Amino acid sequence: MAAGYDLHVGNVSVALSSDCSADHNLHVKVGNTELCAPMTTEWSDNSLHVKMNNTTYTVCNGSCGGGGGEWVIPETPEDPIVIPNCNWNQTNDKAYLLSDGNQYFDTGVPINSRDNIEVTLQIINGKSVKILGTVGSSCKYDITLNASGGLRFRIGDSTGGGSGTLDPTVAIQKNIIKTENQKIQGNYVYKYYKLNETLLNGGDRRKICEDNNSTMLVLKNDYTTTNNTQSGGIKLYRIRQWNSSGTLIHDFQPVAAGTNICGTVAATNAMWDTVTKKLYYPAGTGQMGYGIDP
């Protein structure tokens, strides 16, 4: 077995070779490194996993289509790669990351209910989509589009949520959704919700909460009981986050696999924060897509 690599499915171990030959129909790619193995009836129709340095990745074999398998994404989030003093930017505003509901990012960014967030996205088919938010915390900052086209918000420690009903034909267009502070008064923040700069509400009153153990997840939250696997999927173009003083603190942009970001080559489709200079790889199952609108 290739040093440092342990490929397994169930109780079956698969030896990987760096010397690929014609009978090696399984191909595992890690950056520019390609490892191979022959197909066997024991696991040719099953999902595979590869463990590298104690991190487990999902692998798609030949039965998933597209020929041989390849490294997809970590099953649990990895720490982002920090690239100091890097001024790389995604210059094409039509570039996007594509999730079918099974892939997500953990930004590691604590949620503050006084922060303002703007997300540019397109819902693929109008079903429920968990756009961003928190999981397992009493301090919430969640944005979700439910199956009926309702745009739902949960800010602060509120168990309910503000909402704005969207026409289904609007919901599946490319939209800019924004939460914006109307005013901060005592322990409460009054939030505007906007769609393409059009106001959806008159100022929703939310109690301020801060929970540093709750970080913002992109394409995942626990706002509804709907599984991400039942979601309609999403094209994600950009997420920007400002603090209550109006300072831009995060600017998340899509990155294509193979992109050279100041000397670091993205191993898969990823997300780059231009403010903190961090490169994030997705987690979950399946494959995070990347594309550019015509």
C-alpha positions as CSV (number, residue, x, y, z in Angstrom):
1,M,0.0,0.0,0.0
2,A,1.3,3.5,-0.8
3,A,2.9,5.1,2.1
4,G,0.5,7.4,4.1
5,Y,-2.6,6.2,2.3
6,D,-5.2,3.8,3.6
7,L,-8.1,3.1,1.2
8,H,-11.0,1.1,2.6
9,V,-14.6,0.2,2.2
10,G,-16.3,-1.7,5.0
11,N,-13.7,-4.4,6.0
12,V,-12.1,-4.5,2.6
13,S,-8.6,-2.9,2.2
14,V,-7.5,-1.7,-1.2
15,A,-3.8,-1.4,-1.9
16,L,-3.0,1.8,-3.9
17,S,-0.1,2.1,-6.3
18,S,1.7,5.1,-7.6
19,D,2.6,3.1,-10.7
20,C,-0.6,3.1,-12.7
21,S,-1.3,0.5,-15.4
22,A,-4.1,-0.3,-17.8
23,D,-5.9,-2.6,-15.3
24,H,-6.0,0.1,-12.7
25,N,-9.6,1.4,-13.1
26,L,-9.8,3.3,-9.8
27,H,-7.9,6.6,-9.8
28,V,-7.5,8.6,-6.6
29,K,-6.3,12.1,-7.1
30,V,-4.8,14.2,-4.3
31,G,-3.6,17.5,-5.8
32,N,-1.2,16.5,-8.5
33,T,-0.6,13.0,-7.1
34,E,-2.5,10.1,-8.7
35,L,-2.8,6.7,-7.0
36,C,-4.4,3.7,-8.6
37,A,-5.9,0.3,-7.9
38,P,-7.7,-2.4,-10.0
39,M,-11.4,-2.8,-9.6
40,T,-12.8,-5.8,-7.8
41,T,-16.3,-7.2,-7.4
42,E,-16.0,-6.8,-3.6
43,W,-16.4,-3.0,-3.7
44,S,-17.0,-1.9,-7.3
45,D,-20.6,-0.8,-6.6
46,N,-19.9,0.8,-3.1
47,S,-18.8,4.1,-1.8
48,L,-15.1,4.3,-0.9
49,H,-13.1,6.2,1.6
50,V,-9.5,7.2,1.8
51,K,-7.8,8.2,5.0
52,M,-4.8,10.5,4.8
53,N,-3.1,11.8,7.9
54,N,-6.1,10.9,10.0
55,T,-8.5,12.8,7.7
56,T,-11.1,10.8,5.9
57,Y,-12.2,11.7,2.4
58,T,-15.0,10.4,0.2
59,V,-14.0,8.6,-3.1
60,C,-16.3,8.0,-6.0
61,N,-15.5,4.8,-7.9
62,G,-16.2,4.0,-11.6
63,S,-19.9,3.1,-10.8
64,C,-20.5,6.8,-10.0
65,G,-20.0,7.7,-13.6
66,G,-17.4,9.7,-15.4
67,G,-14.8,6.8,-15.6
68,G,-12.4,6.2,-12.7
69,G,-13.0,7.6,-9.3
70,E,-11.2,10.6,-7.8
71,W,-10.7,12.3,-4.5
72,V,-13.8,14.3,-3.7
73,I,-13.9,16.1,-0.3
74,P,-13.2,15.6,3.4
75,E,-16.1,14.0,5.3
76,T,-15.5,16.5,8.2
77,P,-14.1,20.0,7.8
78,E,-10.4,20.7,7.8
79,D,-8.7,23.8,9.1
80,P,-8.4,26.4,6.3
81,I,-5.1,27.1,4.7
82,V,-3.8,30.5,5.7
83,I,-1.9,32.4,2.9
84,P,-0.7,35.7,4.4
85,N,-0.3,38.8,2.3
86,C,-2.2,37.2,-0.6
87,N,-4.3,39.6,-2.7
88,W,-5.9,37.0,-4.9
89,N,-9.5,37.8,-5.9
90,Q,-12.2,36.0,-8.0
91,T,-12.6,38.5,-10.8
92,N,-15.5,36.8,-12.6
93,D,-18.8,37.6,-10.8
94,K,-20.4,34.8,-12.8
95,A,-18.3,32.1,-11.1
96,Y,-20.0,29.9,-8.5
97,L,-19.7,26.9,-6.3
98,L,-22.4,24.3,-6.8
99,S,-23.7,22.2,-3.9
100,D,-26.4,19.5,-4.3
101,G,-27.1,19.8,-0.5
102,N,-24.5,17.3,0.7
103,Q,-21.5,19.6,0.8
104,Y,-20.8,22.5,3.1
105,F,-18.1,24.8,4.6
106,D,-17.4,25.5,8.3
107,T,-16.0,29.0,8.3
108,G,-15.0,28.9,11.9
109,V,-16.4,32.4,12.2
110,P,-18.3,33.1,15.4
111,I,-21.8,34.4,14.9
112,N,-22.7,37.8,16.3
113,S,-26.3,38.9,15.9
114,R,-25.2,42.4,15.2
115,D,-23.3,41.4,12.1
116,N,-24.7,42.1,8.6
117,I,-24.4,39.4,5.9
118,E,-24.9,39.5,2.2
119,V,-25.1,36.3,0.1
120,T,-25.3,36.1,-3.7
121,L,-26.8,32.8,-4.8
122,Q,-29.2,30.9,-7.1
123,I,-31.5,28.1,-5.9
124,I,-31.4,25.3,-8.4
125,N,-34.9,24.0,-8.3
126,G,-36.7,25.9,-5.5
127,K,-36.8,23.2,-2.8
128,S,-35.7,23.9,0.7
129,V,-32.2,25.1,1.0
130,K,-30.1,25.8,4.1
131,I,-28.1,28.8,2.9
132,L,-26.0,29.5,6.0
133,G,-26.2,29.4,9.7
134,T,-25.5,27.6,12.9
135,V,-25.9,24.1,14.3
136,G,-26.6,23.0,17.9
137,S,-26.5,26.5,19.5
138,S,-28.9,28.7,21.3
139,C,-27.3,31.7,19.5
140,K,-28.7,31.6,16.0
141,Y,-28.0,33.3,12.7
142,D,-29.7,31.3,10.0
143,I,-30.9,32.0,6.5
144,T,-33.0,29.3,4.8
145,L,-35.3,29.1,1.8
146,N,-38.1,26.7,2.4
147,A,-39.9,24.6,-0.2
148,S,-42.8,27.1,-0.6
149,G,-40.5,29.9,-1.6
150,G,-40.4,31.5,1.9
151,L,-37.2,33.2,2.8
152,R,-36.7,32.5,6.5
153,F,-34.4,34.2,9.1
154,R,-33.5,33.4,12.7
155,I,-31.3,36.0,14.3
156,G,-30.0,36.1,17.9
157,D,-31.6,33.9,20.5
158,S,-35.0,33.9,18.9
159,T,-36.6,30.5,18.4
160,G,-38.9,31.8,15.7
161,G,-37.8,33.7,12.6
162,G,-38.6,36.6,10.4
163,S,-39.7,35.6,6.9
164,G,-40.4,37.0,3.5
165,T,-42.4,35.1,0.9
166,L,-40.8,34.9,-2.5
167,D,-42.5,34.0,-5.7
168,P,-41.2,30.6,-6.8
169,T,-40.0,32.0,-10.1
170,V,-38.0,34.6,-8.2
171,A,-36.6,32.1,-5.7
172,I,-34.8,30.2,-8.5
173,Q,-33.2,33.2,-10.0
174,K,-29.8,34.7,-9.1
175,N,-30.5,36.8,-6.1
176,I,-28.7,38.9,-3.5
177,I,-30.1,38.3,0.0
178,K,-29.0,40.6,2.8
179,T,-29.6,41.1,6.5
180,E,-28.9,44.7,7.5
181,N,-29.1,46.5,10.9
182,Q,-31.8,49.1,11.1
183,K,-30.7,50.2,14.6
184,I,-29.2,48.7,17.8
185,Q,-31.1,49.6,20.9
186,G,-30.1,48.2,24.3
187,N,-30.0,44.4,24.2
188,Y,-31.9,44.3,20.8
189,V,-31.0,44.7,17.2
190,Y,-33.6,45.7,14.6
191,K,-32.9,43.8,11.4
192,Y,-33.9,44.7,7.8
193,Y,-34.1,41.7,5.3
194,K,-33.5,42.7,1.7
195,L,-33.8,40.9,-1.6
196,N,-31.9,42.6,-4.4
197,E,-32.0,45.8,-2.3
198,T,-35.8,45.6,-2.0
199,L,-37.0,45.6,1.6
200,L,-38.8,42.5,2.8
201,N,-39.8,43.7,6.2
202,G,-40.2,46.8,8.3
203,G,-37.5,46.1,10.9
204,D,-37.5,42.8,12.8
205,R,-36.6,43.1,16.6
206,R,-34.2,40.5,17.8
207,K,-32.4,40.0,21.1
208,I,-28.7,40.3,20.8
209,C,-26.7,37.2,21.7
210,E,-23.0,36.2,21.3
211,D,-21.8,32.6,21.3
212,N,-18.2,32.1,20.3
213,N,-18.8,28.3,20.3
214,S,-21.2,28.7,17.4
215,T,-19.6,29.3,14.0
216,M,-21.2,30.1,10.7
217,L,-21.7,27.1,8.4
218,V,-22.2,27.8,4.7
219,L,-24.8,25.5,3.0
220,K,-25.8,24.0,6.3
221,N,-27.8,24.9,9.5
222,D,-30.5,23.5,11.7
223,Y,-33.2,26.0,11.0
224,T,-35.6,23.3,9.7
225,T,-35.9,19.5,10.0
226,T,-35.4,19.2,6.2
227,N,-32.2,17.2,5.5
228,N,-29.7,18.9,3.2
229,T,-30.1,15.8,1.0
230,Q,-33.6,16.8,0.3
231,S,-32.7,20.4,-0.6
232,G,-32.8,21.8,-4.1
233,G,-29.1,22.7,-4.1
234,I,-27.5,26.0,-4.6
235,K,-25.2,28.0,-6.8
236,L,-23.1,30.1,-4.4
237,Y,-21.4,33.2,-5.9
238,R,-20.3,35.2,-2.9
239,I,-20.8,35.8,0.8
240,R,-19.8,39.1,2.5
241,Q,-20.0,39.8,6.3
242,W,-19.7,43.2,8.1
243,N,-19.5,43.9,11.8
244,S,-21.9,46.4,13.4
245,S,-19.4,49.3,12.7
246,G,-19.7,48.6,8.9
247,T,-16.2,47.0,8.6
248,L,-16.0,44.2,6.1
249,I,-14.7,41.2,8.1
250,H,-15.2,38.4,5.6
251,D,-15.5,38.1,1.8
252,F,-16.0,34.5,0.7
253,Q,-15.4,33.8,-3.0
254,P,-15.5,30.6,-5.2
255,V,-12.3,29.0,-6.3
256,A,-11.8,26.3,-9.0
257,A,-9.7,23.3,-8.4
258,G,-6.2,23.8,-9.8
259,T,-6.3,27.6,-9.2
260,N,-2.9,29.0,-8.1
261,I,-3.6,31.3,-5.2
262,C,-0.3,33.0,-4.4
263,G,1.7,29.8,-4.8
264,T,-0.9,27.4,-3.2
265,V,-2.7,25.3,-5.8
266,A,-6.3,24.5,-4.8
267,A,-6.6,20.7,-4.6
268,T,-10.4,20.8,-5.1
269,N,-13.1,23.4,-5.7
270,A,-12.9,25.6,-2.7
271,M,-13.8,29.0,-1.1
272,W,-11.4,31.9,-0.5
273,D,-11.8,34.6,2.1
274,T,-10.1,37.7,0.8
275,V,-10.1,39.5,4.2
276,T,-8.6,36.8,6.4
277,K,-6.5,35.3,3.6
278,K,-7.9,31.7,4.2
279,L,-8.6,29.0,1.7
280,Y,-11.4,26.6,2.7
281,Y,-12.1,23.1,1.3
282,P,-15.6,21.8,1.5
283,A,-16.8,18.9,3.7
284,G,-19.6,16.4,3.4
285,T,-20.2,13.7,0.8
286,G,-20.2,13.8,-3.0
287,Q,-18.5,16.5,-4.9
288,M,-18.7,20.3,-4.7
289,G,-19.0,21.6,-8.2
290,Y,-17.7,24.8,-9.8
291,G,-18.9,26.7,-12.9
292,I,-19.2,30.0,-14.6
293,D,-22.6,31.3,-15.9
294,P,-22.7,32.2,-19.6
